[in-house]
Amino acid sequence: MMIVTVIATAAFTLTGALAGAAARRLVGRLPRGAPVRPPGCELAVAVLWGSAGGLWVSGALPGAWLPALLGVGWLAAALGAVDLARGRLPDALTLPALPAALLLVVPLGAAAVLRGLAGAGLAVGAHAAIRWCAPRAMGGGDVKLAGPLGAVLAAGSLAALVPAAVLAAALTAMLGAALGGVAAISGRVRRGGGVPHGPSMLLAAWTVTLGTALGGAGPGLG
């Protein structure tokens, strides 16, 4: 069983690297994308897909959650790369991500899809309110991204939206400190000015979703 797990994890990791390469090429060709140097996207998707695949093969992760985790993992690399490089999130990825997210949680059951719809609405509403109150604190792309991430998070439980928001805020603060340190050392100011929220939102959503899945929220549960 151990050998099977290792081989399957390696297969997921390799497939993730290939999917990451495809993501890198795609965002480089989008109208509002950005050219991204390898191997950032490749490594990111390889790690996230390898982790999810390995846990699934070992029996720790319910298979119904695998599509959502793979989907968010790929999106995290694609959108995160553009947000870090240009400080924006392309509509070409954020807008179709919501229906895609709802399709990815279908294996969890009809109730999960309905929770996903509710979670998407709540997440978009909360982020839109923040943008309305403090336009400089959050971009329109972040509001659009909140929809698909809210759908995946809420598929297991609406309560998952809260820890994801807290974790995203903490990761954004850490990212801001890291970017500030890099700017101070290099003497260069990052394009776009402020701290990008996309990478933190995506990583937080993937992490909390994984925790929900490992906690046993599957079809008919939650």
C-alpha positions in Angstrom: 0.0 0.0 0.0 2.9 2.4 0.8 4.4 1.8 -2.6 1.1 2.5 -4.3 0.6 5.7 -2.3 4.1 6.9 -3.2 3.6 6.1 -6.9 0.2 7.8 -7.0 1.5 10.9 -5.2 4.3 11.2 -7.7 1.8 10.9 -10.5 -0.3 13.6 -9.1 2.8 15.8 -8.5 4.0 15.3 -12.1 0.5 16.0 -13.5 0.3 19.1 -11.3 3.6 20.4 -12.7 2.3 19.9 -16.2 -0.9 21.7 -15.3 1.1 24.5 -13.7 3.1 24.9 -16.9 -0.2 25.2 -18.8 -1.4 27.8 -16.3 1.8 29.8 -16.8 1.4 29.8 -20.6 -2.3 30.7 -20.4 -1.9 33.7 -18.1 0.9 34.9 -20.4 -1.5 35.0 -23.3 -4.5 36.5 -21.6 -5.4 40.2 -22.5 -4.9 41.3 -18.9 -2.6 38.5 -17.9 1.1 38.6 -17.3 4.3 36.8 -18.5 5.4 34.6 -15.7 8.8 32.9 -15.5 9.1 29.2 -14.7 9.0 27.3 -12.4 6.8 29.1 -9.9 3.4 27.9 -11.3 4.8 24.4 -11.9 6.0 24.1 -8.4 2.8 25.5 -6.8 0.4 23.2 -8.6 2.8 20.2 -8.2 2.8 20.7 -4.4 -0.9 21.3 -4.0 -2.0 18.5 -6.4 0.6 16.1 -5.0 -0.6 16.8 -1.4 -4.3 16.3 -2.3 -3.7 13.3 -4.4 -1.5 11.6 -1.8 -4.1 12.1 0.9 -6.8 10.8 -1.3 -4.8 7.6 -2.3 -4.0 7.0 1.4 -7.7 7.1 2.2 -7.5 10.3 4.4 -9.3 12.5 1.9 -12.8 11.7 0.6 -12.7 11.4 -3.2 -15.7 13.7 -3.6 -13.5 16.6 -2.4 -10.6 15.9 -4.8 -12.0 17.9 -7.8 -12.5 21.0 -5.8 -9.1 20.9 -4.3 -7.4 20.3 -7.6 -9.4 23.1 -9.2 -8.6 25.7 -6.5 -5.0 24.6 -6.5 -4.7 25.3 -10.3 -6.5 28.6 -9.9 -4.2 29.6 -7.1 -1.2 29.3 -9.3 -2.7 31.0 -12.3 -4.3 33.9 -10.6 -1.7 34.2 -7.9 1.0 34.6 -10.4 -0.8 37.4 -12.3 -1.7 39.2 -9.0 1.8 39.2 -7.8 3.2 40.3 -11.1 0.7 43.0 -12.1 -1.6 43.5 -9.1 -4.7 42.4 -10.9 -7.0 39.4 -11.4 -8.1 38.8 -15.0 -11.8 38.6 -15.6 -11.1 35.8 -18.1 -10.3 33.5 -15.1 -12.3 35.0 -12.2 -15.7 35.1 -14.0 -15.9 31.5 -15.3 -14.4 30.3 -12.0 -17.8 30.6 -10.2 -19.8 28.1 -12.4 -16.7 25.9 -12.5 -16.5 25.9 -8.7 -20.2 24.9 -8.5 -19.6 22.0 -10.9 -16.5 20.9 -8.9 -18.6 20.5 -5.7 -21.4 18.5 -7.4 -19.8 15.2 -6.3 -20.5 16.4 -2.7 -24.3 16.4 -3.3 -27.1 18.8 -4.0 -27.0 20.2 -0.5 -23.4 21.1 -1.0 -24.1 22.9 -4.2 -26.9 24.9 -2.5 -24.5 25.8 0.3 -22.0 26.8 -2.3 -24.4 29.2 -3.9 -25.2 30.8 -0.6 -21.5 30.9 0.3 -20.6 32.6 -3.0 -23.3 35.3 -2.3 -22.1 35.9 1.2 -18.4 36.1 0.2 -19.1 38.5 -2.6 -21.3 40.6 -0.4 -18.7 40.8 2.3 -15.9 41.7 0.0 -18.0 44.2 -1.9 -18.9 45.9 1.3 -15.2 46.2 2.2 -14.4 47.6 -1.3 -17.3 50.1 -0.9 -16.1 51.3 2.5 -12.4 51.3 1.6 -11.9 51.2 -2.2 -8.1 51.3 -1.9 -8.1 48.3 0.4 -9.6 45.8 -2.1 -9.8 45.6 -5.8 -12.8 44.6 -8.0 -11.0 41.4 -9.0 -10.8 40.3 -5.3 -14.6 40.8 -5.1 -15.1 38.6 -8.2 -12.7 36.0 -6.9 -14.6 35.8 -3.6 -17.5 34.1 -5.4 -15.9 30.9 -6.5 -13.8 30.6 -3.3 -16.9 31.1 -1.2 -18.7 28.4 -3.1 -16.0 25.8 -2.5 -15.5 26.8 1.1 -19.3 26.7 1.9 -19.8 23.4 0.1 -18.8 21.7 3.3 -20.0 24.3 5.8 -21.0 27.9 5.7 -18.9 28.3 8.8 -15.7 27.7 6.8 -16.0 31.2 5.4 -14.9 32.6 8.7 -11.5 30.9 9.3 -10.7 31.3 5.6 -11.2 35.1 5.9 -9.1 35.2 9.1 -6.3 33.1 7.5 -6.4 35.2 4.3 -6.0 38.4 6.3 -3.0 36.9 8.2 -1.4 35.7 5.0 -1.9 39.1 3.3 -0.1 40.8 6.2 2.8 38.4 5.9 2.9 38.8 2.2 2.9 42.6 2.6 5.8 42.4 5.0 7.7 40.1 2.6 7.1 42.3 -0.4 8.1 45.4 1.6 11.4 43.7 2.6 12.1 42.8 -1.0 11.4 46.3 -2.2 13.6 47.8 0.5 16.5 45.5 -0.5 16.1 45.8 -4.2 15.2 49.5 -4.2 12.3 48.7 -6.6 8.6 49.5 -6.0 6.2 46.7 -7.1 3.8 47.5 -9.9 0.3 48.0 -8.6 1.3 49.6 -5.4 -0.6 47.8 -2.6 -0.5 44.2 -1.4 -2.3 41.7 -3.6 -5.1 39.9 -1.9 -5.6 37.2 -4.5 -2.7 34.8 -3.5 -3.7 34.9 0.2 -7.4 34.4 -0.5 -6.6 31.4 -2.7 -4.1 29.7 -0.4 -6.5 30.3 2.6 -9.4 28.8 0.7 -7.4 25.7 -0.4 -6.1 25.2 3.2 -9.4 25.6 4.9 -11.2 23.4 2.3 -8.6 20.7 2.9 -9.2 20.9 6.6 -12.9 20.6 6.1 -12.4 17.6 3.8 -10.1 15.8 6.2 -12.5 16.5 9.0 -15.0 14.3 7.3 -17.4 16.6 5.5 -18.5 14.6 2.5 -21.6 13.8 0.6 -24.6 14.2 2.9 -22.5 15.6 5.7 -21.9 19.1 7.0 
